[in-house]
Amino acid sequence: MEKRIELERRARKVNQITELNLDNCRSTSIVGLTDEYTALESLSLINVGLTTLKGFPKLPNLKKLELSDNRISSGLNYLTTSPKLQYLNLSGNKIKDLETLKPLEEFKNLVVLDLFNNDATQVDNYREKIFKMLPTLNFLDGFDCNDEEVQSEGDDDDEVNGNDSDEEGVSGDDDEEDSDDSDEEDNGEVSLSEVYNDDLEEDNSDWEGEGEGGEDDEDEDSDIDDADGDANESAASVNAKEKDGDKEADESQVRGKKRKHDG
């Protein structure tokens, strides 16, 4: 036990330690734990193998003491040097009668006591007698004087977070919201499809407009070709007339020469 105590100290000062866990460090008596631990509020000695509490130190600020699964059968008077004790677990020990529990009357702040799996719990009207012996006690073996079970930390969390039905209701609301979202998405897809079809129709109309414009272009090209043809014909006619004039001039010159020759 002494080595375990030194290990749990972790180089801290003795009078600054508020919690000490010595579970499973095998010893039949308290060894190495002294009155110097004046700030200690929680001490756990579960399954150590204690047969006696002789040598239990004076711990003026101790509020919680775990002594379950040992072999303690008497000597609870050694605990009275810790007057602020509020929680005491003696389950799984060798306490056989209620007389052994008499020293606990000295604890004016004791509100939780656990004696489960002790022979003393088989005494007639055991619970009624213990609550009468210890008037400050609120819970004995996990139940109050009305046999109402003490709430665990898990139950408290459930109350804080809400019960299952509330969670289901929230889940249902979420499902409805998801459904609404999916409907909105579906509607969004339809509207997109319509827009897409409208774009296709606009594109088709543009193509038709371009086709008509092409026909106009062909007509313009035809008009240009006709104009070019007329111009070419006019030029050919002028050339033909010029040739005819030249021919007539040549013939006139020939006739003049012939007349001169004849004279």
Accessible surface in RSA format (square Angstrom, percent):
REM  Atomic radii and reference values for relative SASA: ProtOr
REM  Chains: A
REM  Algorithm: Lee & Richards
REM  Probe-radius: 1.40
REM  Slices: 20
REM RES _ NUM      All-atoms   Total-Side   Main-Chain    Non-polar    All polar
REM                ABS   REL    ABS   REL    ABS   REL    ABS   REL    ABS   REL
RES MET A   1    32.48  16.8   0.69   0.5  31.79  75.7   0.58   0.5  31.90  42.3
RES GLU A   2    99.88  57.3  97.33  73.6   2.55   6.1  23.91  46.2  75.97  62.0
RES LYS A   3   184.04  89.8 175.41 107.6   8.63  20.5 121.83 109.7  62.21  66.3
RES ARG A   4    62.46  26.2  57.62  29.4   4.84  11.5  21.61  29.5  40.85  24.8
RES ILE A   5     2.95   1.7   2.95   2.2   0.00   0.0   2.95   2.1   0.00   0.0
RES GLU A   6   104.22  59.8  94.02  71.1  10.19  24.3  45.28  87.6  58.94  48.1
RES LEU A   7   127.00  70.7 117.44  84.0   9.57  24.1 123.94  87.0   3.07   8.3
RES GLU A   8    32.32  18.6  31.09  23.5   1.22   2.9   1.41   2.7  30.91  25.2
RES ARG A   9    55.16  23.2  55.16  28.1   0.00   0.0   2.51   3.4  52.66  31.9
RES ARG A  10   177.31  74.4 150.35  76.6  26.96  64.2  59.29  81.0 118.03  71.5
RES ALA A  11   107.01  98.4  60.01  92.6  47.00 106.9  74.21 104.5  32.80  86.9
RES ARG A  12    97.62  41.0  91.31  46.5   6.31  15.0  54.08  73.9  43.54  26.4
RES LYS A  13   136.55  66.6 132.23  81.1   4.32  10.3  80.76  72.7  55.80  59.4
RES VAL A  14    25.22  16.6  21.92  19.8   3.29   7.9  21.92  19.0   3.29   8.9
RES ASN A  15    88.19  60.8  76.23  73.7  11.96  28.8  15.85  38.1  72.34  69.9
RES GLN A  16   114.40  64.0  93.45  68.3  20.94  49.9  32.17  68.5  82.23  62.4
RES ILE A  17     0.00   0.0   0.00   0.0   0.00   0.0   0.00   0.0   0.00   0.0
RES THR A  18    68.79  48.9  66.79  67.7   2.00   4.8  37.83  50.8  30.96  46.8
RES GLU A  19   115.71  66.4 107.55  81.4   8.16  19.4  24.64  47.7  91.07  74.4
RES LEU A  20     3.19   1.8   1.02   0.7   2.17   5.5   1.99   1.4   1.20   3.2
RES ASN A  21    66.37  45.8  64.70  62.5   1.67   4.0  19.05  45.9  47.32  45.7
RES LEU A  22     0.00   0.0   0.00   0.0   0.00   0.0   0.00   0.0   0.00   0.0
RES ASP A  23    25.67  18.0  24.68  24.6   1.00   2.4   8.14  19.2  17.53  17.5
RES ASN A  24    90.77  62.6  76.00  73.4  14.77  35.6  25.50  61.4  65.27  63.1
RES CYS A  25    14.53  11.0   7.11   7.9   7.42  17.4  14.53  36.8   0.00   0.0
RES ARG A  26   152.91  64.2 128.00  65.2  24.91  59.3  70.50  96.4  82.41  49.9
RES SER A  27    23.34  19.7  11.04  14.7  12.31  28.3  14.07  30.0   9.28  13.0
RES THR A  28    75.72  53.9  73.20  74.2   2.52   6.0  44.69  60.0  31.04  46.9
RES SER A  29    34.99  29.6  34.94  46.6   0.05   0.1  15.71  33.4  19.28  27.0
RES ILE A  30    15.49   8.8   0.49   0.4  14.99  36.1   0.49   0.4  14.99  40.7
RES VAL A  31    61.61  40.5  57.92  52.4   3.69   8.9  61.61  53.5   0.00   0.0
RES GLY A  32    32.48  40.1   0.00   N/A  32.48  40.1  13.12  36.0  19.36  43.4
RES LEU A  33     8.00   4.5   0.09   0.1   7.91  19.9   0.09   0.1   7.91  21.3
RES THR A  34    59.29  42.2  54.73  55.5   4.56  10.9  58.73  78.9   0.56   0.8
RES ASP A  35    82.04  57.5  74.75  74.4   7.29  17.2  28.71  67.6  53.33  53.2
RES GLU A  36   111.81  64.2 103.49  78.3   8.32  19.8  41.20  79.7  70.61  57.6
RES TYR A  37     6.50   3.0   6.39   3.6   0.11   0.3   2.76   2.1   3.74   4.6
RES THR A  38    60.32  42.9  59.98  60.8   0.34   0.8  47.26  63.5  13.06  19.7
RES ALA A  39    26.76  24.6  21.78  33.6   4.98  11.3  25.50  35.9   1.26   3.3
RES LEU A  40     0.23   0.1   0.00   0.0   0.23   0.6   0.00   0.0   0.23   0.6
RES GLU A  41    73.96  42.5  73.09  55.3   0.87   2.1   6.50  12.6  67.46  55.1
RES SER A  42    29.49  24.9  29.46  39.3   0.02   0.1  16.22  34.5  13.26  18.6
RES LEU A  43     0.51   0.3   0.00   0.0   0.51   1.3   0.05   0.0   0.46   1.2
RES SER A  44    15.83  13.4  15.71  21.0   0.12   0.3  13.23  28.2   2.61   3.7
RES LEU A  45     0.13   0.1   0.13   0.1   0.00   0.0   0.13   0.1   0.00   0.0
RES ILE A  46    50.43  28.7  50.43  37.6   0.00   0.0  50.43  36.3   0.00   0.0
RES ASN A  47    63.29  43.6  63.29  61.2   0.00   0.0   7.68  18.5  55.61  53.8
RES VAL A  48     0.46   0.3   0.00   0.0   0.46   1.1   0.00   0.0   0.46   1.2
RES GLY A  49     6.07   7.5   0.00   N/A   6.07   7.5   5.95  16.3   0.12   0.3
RES LEU A  50     0.00   0.0   0.00   0.0   0.00   0.0   0.00   0.0   0.00   0.0
RES THR A  51    56.67  40.3  44.51  45.1  12.16  29.0  30.62  41.1  26.05  39.4
RES THR A  52    46.50  33.1  45.27  45.9   1.22   2.9  34.78  46.7  11.71  17.7
RES LEU A  53     0.00   0.0   0.00   0.0   0.00   0.0   0.00   0.0   0.00   0.0
RES LYS A  54   137.60  67.1 133.43  81.9   4.17   9.9  75.71  68.1  61.89  65.9
RES GLY A  55    49.25  60.7   0.00   N/A  49.25  60.7  35.45  97.3  13.80  30.9
RES PHE A  56    15.45   7.7   0.24   0.2  15.21  39.6   0.24   0.1  15.21  43.5
RES PRO A  57     6.38   4.7   0.81   0.7   5.57  20.2   6.38   5.3   0.00   0.0
RES LYS A  58   121.14  59.1 118.97  73.0   2.17   5.2  61.12  55.0  60.02  63.9
RES LEU A  59     0.17   0.1   0.00   0.0   0.17   0.4   0.14   0.1   0.03   0.1
RES PRO A  60    45.64  33.3  44.75  40.8   0.89   3.2  44.75  36.9   0.89   5.6
RES ASN A  61    48.29  33.3  48.26  46.6   0.03   0.1   5.17  12.5  43.11  41.7
RES LEU A  62     0.29   0.2   0.29   0.2   0.00   0.0   0.29   0.2   0.00   0.0
RES LYS A  63    82.95  40.5  82.33  50.5   0.62   1.5  33.65  30.3  49.30  52.5
RES LYS A  64    88.31  43.1  88.31  54.2   0.00   0.0  32.47  29.2  55.85  59.5
RES LEU A  65     0.67   0.4   0.67   0.5   0.00   0.0   0.67   0.5   0.00   0.0
RES GLU A  66    24.00  13.8  24.00  18.2   0.00   0.0   6.93  13.4  17.07  13.9
RES LEU A  67     0.00   0.0   0.00   0.0   0.00   0.0   0.00   0.0   0.00   0.0
RES SER A  68     8.26   7.0   8.26  11.0   0.00   0.0   2.86   6.1   5.40   7.6
RES ASP A  69    78.91  55.3  67.62  67.3  11.29  26.7  17.81  41.9  61.10  60.9
RES ASN A  70     5.75   4.0   0.00   0.0   5.75  13.9   1.38   3.3   4.38   4.2
RES ARG A  71   121.81  51.1 115.76  59.0   6.05  14.4  43.88  60.0  77.93  47.2
RES ILE A  72     0.07   0.0   0.07   0.1   0.00   0.0   0.07   0.1   0.00   0.0
RES SER A  73    52.82  44.6  46.41  61.9   6.41  14.8  20.69  44.1  32.13  45.0
RES SER A  74    64.29  54.3  62.31  83.2   1.99   4.6  31.07  66.2  33.23  46.5
RES GLY A  75    17.71  21.8   0.00   N/A  17.71  21.8  10.68  29.3   7.04  15.8
RES LEU A  76     1.14   0.6   0.05   0.0   1.09   2.7   0.05   0.0   1.09   2.9
RES ASN A  77    79.40  54.8  73.44  71.0   5.96  14.4  24.50  59.0  54.90  53.1
RES TYR A  78    81.95  38.3  76.73  43.7   5.21  13.6  48.48  36.4  33.47  41.3
RES LEU A  79     0.66   0.4   0.66   0.5   0.00   0.0   0.66   0.5   0.00   0.0
RES THR A  80    48.34  34.4  31.85  32.3  16.49  39.3  13.77  18.5  34.57  52.3
RES THR A  81    57.54  40.9  49.16  49.8   8.38  20.0  56.86  76.4   0.68   1.0
RES SER A  82     0.84   0.7   0.84   1.1   0.00   0.0   0.84   1.8   0.00   0.0
RES PRO A  83    73.88  53.8  68.59  62.5   5.29  19.2  70.33  58.1   3.55  22.1
RES LYS A  84    93.50  45.6  93.42  57.3   0.08   0.2  53.80  48.4  39.70  42.3
RES LEU A  85     0.51   0.3   0.51   0.4   0.00   0.0   0.51   0.4   0.00   0.0
RES GLN A  86    73.27  41.0  73.27  53.5   0.00   0.0   7.18  15.3  66.09  50.1
RES TYR A  87    60.39  28.2  60.39  34.4   0.00   0.0  38.80  29.2  21.59  26.6
RES LEU A  88     0.38   0.2   0.00   0.0   0.38   1.0   0.00   0.0   0.38   1.0
RES ASN A  89    17.51  12.1  17.51  16.9   0.00   0.0   0.00   0.0  17.51  16.9
RES LEU A  90     0.00   0.0   0.00   0.0   0.00   0.0   0.00   0.0   0.00   0.0
RES SER A  91    17.16  14.5  17.16  22.9   0.00   0.0   5.77  12.3  11.39  16.0
RES GLY A  92    16.58  20.4   0.00   N/A  16.58  20.4   5.91  16.2  10.67  23.9
RES ASN A  93     8.01   5.5   0.00   0.0   8.01  19.3   0.00   0.0   8.01   7.7
RES LYS A  94   109.06  53.2 106.54  65.4   2.52   6.0  51.64  46.5  57.42  61.2
RES ILE A  95     0.11   0.1   0.11   0.1   0.00   0.0   0.11   0.1   0.00   0.0
RES LYS A  96   141.34  69.0 128.30  78.7  13.03  31.0  70.40  63.4  70.93  75.6
RES ASP A  97    65.35  45.8  65.35  65.0   0.00   0.0  27.40  64.5  37.95  37.8
RES LEU A  98    24.06  13.4  21.73  15.5   2.33   5.9  21.90  15.4   2.16   5.8
RES GLU A  99   121.36  69.7 112.90  85.4   8.45  20.1  54.10 104.6  67.26  54.9
RES THR A 100    27.86  19.8  16.26  16.5  11.60  27.6  13.10  17.6  14.76  22.3
RES LEU A 101     0.04   0.0   0.04   0.0   0.00   0.0   0.04   0.0   0.00   0.0
RES LYS A 102    89.70  43.8  86.69  53.2   3.01   7.2  45.22  40.7  44.48  47.4
RES PRO A 103    34.06  24.8  25.61  23.3   8.44  30.7  34.06  28.1   0.00   0.0
RES LEU A 104     0.00   0.0   0.00   0.0   0.00   0.0   0.00   0.0   0.00   0.0
RES GLU A 105    65.04  37.3  57.54  43.5   7.50  17.8  18.31  35.4  46.73  38.2
RES GLU A 106   113.34  65.1 100.14  75.8  13.20  31.4  21.72  42.0  91.62  74.8
RES PHE A 107     6.22   3.1   1.46   0.9   4.76  12.4   1.46   0.9   4.76  13.6
RES LYS A 108   147.99  72.2 137.27  84.2  10.72  25.5  92.85  83.6  55.14  58.7
RES ASN A 109    70.24  48.4  64.12  62.0   6.12  14.7  10.48  25.2  59.76  57.8
RES LEU A 110     0.46   0.3   0.46   0.3   0.00   0.0   0.46   0.3   0.00   0.0
RES VAL A 111    48.85  32.1  48.85  44.2   0.00   0.0  48.85  42.4   0.00   0.0
RES VAL A 112    40.45  26.6  40.45  36.6   0.00   0.0  40.45  35.1   0.00   0.0
RES LEU A 113     0.76   0.4   0.08   0.1   0.68   1.7   0.08   0.1   0.68   1.8
RES ASP A 114    35.75  25.0  35.75  35.6   0.00   0.0   4.70  11.1  31.04  31.0
RES LEU A 115     0.02   0.0   0.02   0.0   0.00   0.0   0.02   0.0   0.00   0.0
RES PHE A 116   137.79  68.9 137.29  85.0   0.49   1.3 137.79  83.5   0.00   0.0
RES ASN A 117   105.73  72.9  86.25  83.4  19.48  46.9  14.30  34.4  91.43  88.4
RES ASN A 118     5.06   3.5   0.03   0.0   5.03  12.1   2.74   6.6   2.32   2.2
RES ASP A 119    84.24  59.0  78.47  78.1   5.77  13.6  17.82  41.9  66.42  66.2
RES ALA A 120     0.03   0.0   0.03   0.1   0.00   0.0   0.03   0.0   0.00   0.0
RES THR A 121    30.72  21.8  15.99  16.2  14.73  35.1  11.83  15.9  18.89  28.6
RES GLN A 122   148.21  82.9 122.09  89.2  26.13  62.2  48.27 102.8  99.94  75.8
RES VAL A 123    49.69  32.7  37.67  34.1  12.01  28.9  44.22  38.4   5.46  14.8
RES ASP A 124   111.91  78.4 103.99 103.5   7.92  18.7  28.67  67.5  83.24  83.0
RES ASN A 125    98.16  67.7  78.86  76.2  19.30  46.5  11.99  28.9  86.17  83.3
RES TYR A 126    15.13   7.1  12.01   6.8   3.12   8.1  12.01   9.0   3.12   3.8
RES ARG A 127    62.65  26.3  60.99  31.1   1.66   3.9  52.93  72.3   9.73   5.9
RES GLU A 128   124.64  71.6 113.23  85.7  11.41  27.2  48.12  93.1  76.51  62.5
RES LYS A 129    89.80  43.8  85.10  52.2   4.70  11.2  53.18  47.9  36.63  39.0
RES ILE A 130     0.01   0.0   0.01   0.0   0.00   0.0   0.01   0.0   0.00   0.0
RES PHE A 131    32.34  16.2  24.73  15.3   7.61  19.8  24.97  15.1   7.37  21.1
RES LYS A 132   177.93  86.8 153.18  94.0  24.75  58.9 105.11  94.6  72.82  77.6
RES MET A 133    30.03  15.6  13.49   8.9  16.54  39.4  22.31  19.0   7.73  10.2
RES LEU A 134     4.66   2.6   3.25   2.3   1.41   3.5   4.42   3.1   0.24   0.6
RES PRO A 135   114.61  83.5  82.92  75.6  31.70 115.2  87.57  72.3  27.04 168.1
RES THR A 136    52.59  37.4  40.26  40.8  12.33  29.4  46.55  62.5   6.04   9.1
RES LEU A 137    10.54   5.9   0.00   0.0  10.54  26.5   0.00   0.0  10.54  28.4
RES ASN A 138    78.56  54.2  72.30  69.9   6.26  15.1  13.00  31.3  65.57  63.4
RES PHE A 139    54.86  27.4  54.85  34.0   0.00   0.0  54.86  33.3   0.00   0.0
RES LEU A 140     0.00   0.0   0.00   0.0   0.00   0.0   0.00   0.0   0.00   0.0
RES ASP A 141    31.45  22.0  16.72  16.6  14.73  34.8  11.86  27.9  19.59  19.5
RES GLY A 142    26.54  32.7   0.00   N/A  26.54  32.7  21.92  60.2   4.61  10.3
RES PHE A 143    77.61  38.8  77.61  48.1   0.00   0.0  77.61  47.1   0.00   0.0
RES ASP A 144    30.29  21.2  30.29  30.1   0.00   0.0   9.26  21.8  21.03  21.0
RES CYS A 145    87.70  66.3  60.25  67.2  27.45  64.5  16.66  42.2  71.04  76.6
RES ASN A 146   113.08  78.0  90.35  87.3  22.73  54.7  22.57  54.3  90.51  87.5
RES ASP A 147    97.65  68.4  81.92  81.5  15.73  37.2  25.61  60.3  72.04  71.8
RES GLU A 148   110.40  63.4 109.46  82.8   0.94   2.2  31.48  60.9  78.92  64.4
RES GLU A 149   122.98  70.6 101.79  77.0  21.19  50.4  21.17  41.0 101.80  83.1
RES VAL A 150    65.06  42.8  57.20  51.8   7.86  18.9  58.69  51.0   6.37  17.3
RES GLN A 151    99.28  55.5  80.69  59.0  18.59  44.3  31.34  66.7  67.95  51.5
RES SER A 152    61.50  52.0  52.83  70.5   8.67  20.0  49.83 106.1  11.67  16.3
RES GLU A 153   146.37  84.0 141.71 107.2   4.66  11.1  56.25 108.8  90.12  73.6
RES GLY A 154    39.80  49.1   0.00   N/A  39.80  49.1  33.64  92.3   6.16  13.8
RES ASP A 155    65.29  45.7  63.86  63.6   1.43   3.4  12.10  28.5  53.19  53.0
RES ASP A 156    60.25  42.2  59.22  58.9   1.03   2.4  23.65  55.7  36.60  36.5
RES ASP A 157    78.56  55.0  77.71  77.4   0.84   2.0  15.83  37.2  62.73  62.6
RES ASP A 158    84.49  59.2  83.56  83.2   0.93   2.2  21.34  50.2  63.16  63.0
RES GLU A 159   117.67  67.6  87.54  66.2  30.13  71.7  46.84  90.6  70.83  57.8
RES VAL A 160   126.34  83.1  93.97  85.1  32.37  78.0 101.06  87.8  25.28  68.6
RES ASN A 161   109.81  75.7  79.05  76.4  30.76  74.1  23.87  57.5  85.94  83.1
RES GLY A 162    22.33  27.5   0.00   N/A  22.33  27.5  18.56  50.9   3.77   8.4
RES ASN A 163    85.37  58.9  77.38  74.8   8.00  19.3  37.63  90.6  47.75  46.2
RES ASP A 164   106.79  74.8 104.11 103.6   2.68   6.3  30.94  72.8  75.85  75.6
RES SER A 165    69.86  59.0  58.57  78.2  11.29  26.0  48.16 102.6  21.70  30.4
RES ASP A 166    80.35  56.3  73.78  73.4   6.57  15.5  25.64  60.3  54.71  54.6
RES GLU A 167    95.83  55.0  88.62  67.0   7.21  17.2  35.94  69.5  59.89  48.9
RES GLU A 168   124.92  71.7 115.19  87.1   9.73  23.2  45.50  88.0  79.42  64.8
RES GLY A 169    38.99  48.1   0.00   N/A  38.99  48.1  37.30 102.4   1.69   3.8
RES VAL A 170    90.32  59.4  89.23  80.8   1.09   2.6  89.59  77.8   0.74   2.0
RES SER A 171    56.44  47.7  53.16  70.9   3.28   7.6  26.79  57.0  29.65  41.5
RES GLY A 172    30.16  37.2   0.00   N/A  30.16  37.2  29.02  79.6   1.14   2.6
RES ASP A 173    80.16  56.1  79.29  78.9   0.87   2.1  19.44  45.7  60.72  60.6
RES ASP A 174    65.86  46.1  65.41  65.1   0.45   1.1  21.75  51.2  44.12  44.0
RES ASP A 175    88.46  62.0  82.66  82.3   5.80  13.7  29.06  68.4  59.40  59.2
RES GLU A 176   114.58  65.8 111.17  84.1   3.41   8.1  39.85  77.1  74.73  61.0
RES GLU A 177   102.45  58.8 100.97  76.4   1.49   3.5  34.28  66.3  68.18  55.7
RES ASP A 178    87.18  61.1  81.51  81.1   5.68  13.4  28.39  66.8  58.80  58.6
RES SER A 179    57.47  48.6  51.16  68.3   6.30  14.5  28.69  61.1  28.78  40.3
RES ASP A 180    78.87  55.2  77.32  77.0   1.55   3.7  20.22  47.6  58.65  58.5
RES ASP A 181    71.68  50.2  70.84  70.5   0.84   2.0  20.58  48.4  51.10  51.0
RES SER A 182    47.79  40.4  46.18  61.6   1.62   3.7  37.59  80.1  10.20  14.3
RES ASP A 183    73.33  51.4  72.02  71.7   1.31   3.1  21.98  51.7  51.36  51.2
RES GLU A 184   114.69  65.8 105.80  80.0   8.89  21.2  39.71  76.8  74.98  61.2
RES GLU A 185   115.62  66.4 105.97  80.2   9.65  23.0  42.07  81.4  73.54  60.0
RES ASP A 186    77.48  54.3  76.37  76.0   1.10   2.6  25.45  59.9  52.03  51.9
RES ASN A 187    99.50  68.6  94.35  91.2   5.14  12.4  27.18  65.4  72.32  69.9
RES GLY A 188    29.36  36.2   0.00   N/A  29.36  36.2  29.03  79.7   0.33   0.7
RES GLU A 189   114.22  65.6 107.59  81.4   6.63  15.8  39.51  76.4  74.70  61.0
RES VAL A 190    90.08  59.3  87.08  78.8   3.00   7.2  90.04  78.2   0.04   0.1
RES SER A 191    52.62  44.5  51.09  68.2   1.53   3.5  40.99  87.3  11.64  16.3
RES LEU A 192   124.41  69.3 120.37  86.1   4.05  10.2 120.67  84.7   3.74  10.1
RES SER A 193    58.08  49.1  51.10  68.2   6.97  16.1  30.27  64.5  27.81  39.0
RES GLU A 194   100.32  57.6  98.65  74.6   1.67   4.0  35.00  67.7  65.32  53.3
RES VAL A 195    83.37  54.9  82.99  75.1   0.38   0.9  83.37  72.4   0.00   0.0
RES TYR A 196   137.86  64.4 135.98  77.4   1.89   4.9  98.33  73.9  39.53  48.7
RES ASN A 197    71.42  49.2  70.79  68.4   0.62   1.5  18.39  44.3  53.03  51.3
RES ASP A 198    72.54  50.8  71.79  71.5   0.75   1.8  18.64  43.9  53.89  53.7
RES ASP A 199    64.51  45.2  63.90  63.6   0.61   1.4  19.59  46.1  44.92  44.8
RES LEU A 200    78.51  43.7  78.42  56.1   0.08   0.2  78.42  55.1   0.08   0.2
RES GLU A 201   113.89  65.4 108.11  81.8   5.78  13.8  40.95  79.2  72.94  59.6
RES GLU A 202   105.62  60.6 103.74  78.5   1.88   4.5  36.87  71.3  68.75  56.1
RES ASP A 203    70.41  49.3  69.12  68.8   1.29   3.1  16.56  39.0  53.85  53.7
RES ASN A 204    86.05  59.3  84.53  81.7   1.52   3.7  20.03  48.2  66.02  63.8
RES SER A 205    60.29  50.9  50.96  68.0   9.34  21.5  42.39  90.3  17.90  25.1
RES ASP A 206    85.37  59.8  78.52  78.2   6.85  16.2  25.73  60.6  59.64  59.5
RES TRP A 207   179.32  72.0 173.06  83.8   6.26  14.7 147.77  78.8  31.55  51.2
RES GLU A 208   120.17  69.0 110.11  83.3  10.06  23.9  45.14  87.3  75.03  61.3
RES GLY A 209    38.62  47.6   0.00   N/A  38.62  47.6  29.89  82.0   8.74  19.6
RES GLU A 210   111.57  64.1  94.42  71.4  17.14  40.8  47.46  91.8  64.10  52.3
RES GLY A 211    42.15  52.0   0.00   N/A  42.15  52.0  38.09 104.5   4.06   9.1
RES GLU A 212   114.51  65.7 112.59  85.2   1.92   4.6  36.12  69.9  78.40  64.0
RES GLY A 213    28.95  35.7   0.00   N/A  28.95  35.7  28.08  77.1   0.87   1.9
RES GLY A 214    28.94  35.7   0.00   N/A  28.94  35.7  27.10  74.4   1.84   4.1
RES GLU A 215   109.99  63.1 108.75  82.3   1.24   3.0  31.67  61.2  78.33  64.0
RES ASP A 216    80.66  56.5  79.41  79.0   1.25   3.0  20.01  47.1  60.65  60.5
RES ASP A 217    78.63  55.1  78.17  77.8   0.46   1.1  22.26  52.4  56.37  56.2
RES GLU A 218   117.68  67.6 111.78  84.6   5.90  14.1  39.21  75.8  78.47  64.1
RES ASP A 219    86.87  60.8  85.46  85.1   1.41   3.3  25.03  58.9  61.83  61.7
RES GLU A 220   102.03  58.6 100.25  75.8   1.78   4.2  33.92  65.6  68.11  55.6
RES ASP A 221    80.26  56.2  78.69  78.3   1.57   3.7  24.68  58.1  55.58  55.4
RES SER A 222    55.22  46.7  50.63  67.6   4.59  10.6  26.74  56.9  28.48  39.9
RES ASP A 223    92.35  64.7  86.92  86.5   5.43  12.8  28.70  67.5  63.65  63.5
RES ILE A 224   100.06  56.9  97.50  72.6   2.56   6.2 100.05  72.0   0.01   0.0
RES ASP A 225    93.15  65.2  84.02  83.6   9.13  21.6  27.19  64.0  65.96  65.8
RES ASP A 226    86.18  60.4  79.60  79.2   6.58  15.6  29.70  69.9  56.48  56.3
RES ALA A 227    58.46  53.8  48.77  75.3   9.69  22.0  54.24  76.4   4.22  11.2
RES ASP A 228    75.44  52.8  73.54  73.2   1.90   4.5  22.84  53.8  52.59  52.5
RES GLY A 229    28.92  35.7   0.00   N/A  28.92  35.7  28.38  77.9   0.54   1.2
RES ASP A 230    87.83  61.5  85.96  85.6   1.87   4.4  28.66  67.5  59.17  59.0
RES ALA A 231    60.01  55.2  47.71  73.6  12.31  28.0  55.48  78.1   4.54  12.0
RES ASN A 232    98.89  68.2  92.94  89.8   5.95  14.3  25.79  62.1  73.10  70.7
RES GLU A 233   121.63  69.8 113.28  85.7   8.35  19.9  45.25  87.5  76.38  62.4
RES SER A 234    67.85  57.3  60.85  81.2   6.99  16.1  36.78  78.3  31.07  43.5
RES ALA A 235    52.76  48.5  44.81  69.1   7.95  18.1  52.10  73.4   0.66   1.7
RES ALA A 236    59.66  54.9  50.49  77.9   9.17  20.9  55.15  77.7   4.51  11.9
RES SER A 237    52.43  44.3  44.68  59.6   7.75  17.8  31.20  66.4  21.23  29.7
RES VAL A 238    78.19  51.5  77.69  70.3   0.51   1.2  78.16  67.9   0.04   0.1
RES ASN A 239    75.77  52.3  74.92  72.4   0.85   2.1  15.06  36.2  60.71  58.7
RES ALA A 240    49.71  45.7  45.37  70.0   4.33   9.9  49.12  69.2   0.59   1.5
RES LYS A 241   143.06  69.8 135.20  83.0   7.86  18.7  81.13  73.0  61.94  66.0
RES GLU A 242   102.38  58.8  93.41  70.7   8.97  21.4  42.60  82.4  59.78  48.8
RES LYS A 243   145.18  70.8 139.54  85.6   5.64  13.4  84.31  75.9  60.87  64.8
RES ASP A 244    81.20  56.9  80.13  79.8   1.07   2.5  22.39  52.7  58.81  58.7
RES GLY A 245    35.65  44.0   0.00   N/A  35.65  44.0  29.80  81.8   5.86  13.1
RES ASP A 246    92.63  64.9  90.61  90.2   2.02   4.8  25.54  60.1  67.09  66.9
RES LYS A 247   130.70  63.8 126.87  77.8   3.83   9.1  72.97  65.7  57.73  61.5
RES GLU A 248   115.18  66.1 112.04  84.8   3.14   7.5  38.14  73.8  77.03  62.9
RES ALA A 249    50.70  46.6  41.85  64.6   8.85  20.1  49.71  70.0   0.99   2.6
RES ASP A 250    81.91  57.4  80.92  80.5   0.99   2.3  24.82  58.4  57.09  56.9
RES GLU A 251    78.26  44.9  75.90  57.4   2.37   5.6  30.75  59.5  47.51  38.8
RES SER A 252    59.71  50.5  54.23  72.4   5.48  12.6  16.57  35.3  43.14  60.4
RES GLN A 253   116.59  65.2 107.56  78.6   9.03  21.5  36.35  77.4  80.25  60.9
RES VAL A 254    96.04  63.2  94.78  85.8   1.26   3.0  95.29  82.8   0.75   2.0
RES ARG A 255   123.51  51.9 122.67  62.5   0.84   2.0  52.64  71.9  70.87  43.0
RES GLY A 256    36.51  45.0   0.00   N/A  36.51  45.0  30.41  83.4   6.10  13.7
RES LYS A 257   149.54  73.0 141.84  87.0   7.70  18.3  89.29  80.4  60.25  64.2
RES LYS A 258   138.25  67.4 131.99  81.0   6.26  14.9  80.54  72.5  57.70  61.5
RES ARG A 259   177.14  74.4 167.85  85.6   9.29  22.1  58.24  79.6 118.90  72.1
RES LYS A 260   175.45  85.6 153.68  94.3  21.76  51.8 106.85  96.2  68.60  73.1
RES HIS A 261   159.25  87.0 132.29  92.0  26.96  69.0 101.82 104.9  57.43  66.8
RES ASP A 262   104.17  73.0  69.83  69.5  34.34  81.2  33.60  79.1  70.57  70.4
RES GLY A 263   101.28 124.9   0.00   N/A 101.28 124.9  54.58 149.8  46.71 104.6
END  Absolute sums over single chains surface
CHAIN  1 A    17926.2      15773.6       2152.6       8666.9       9259.3
END  Absolute sums over all chains
TOTAL         17926.2      15773.6       2152.6       8666.9       9259.3
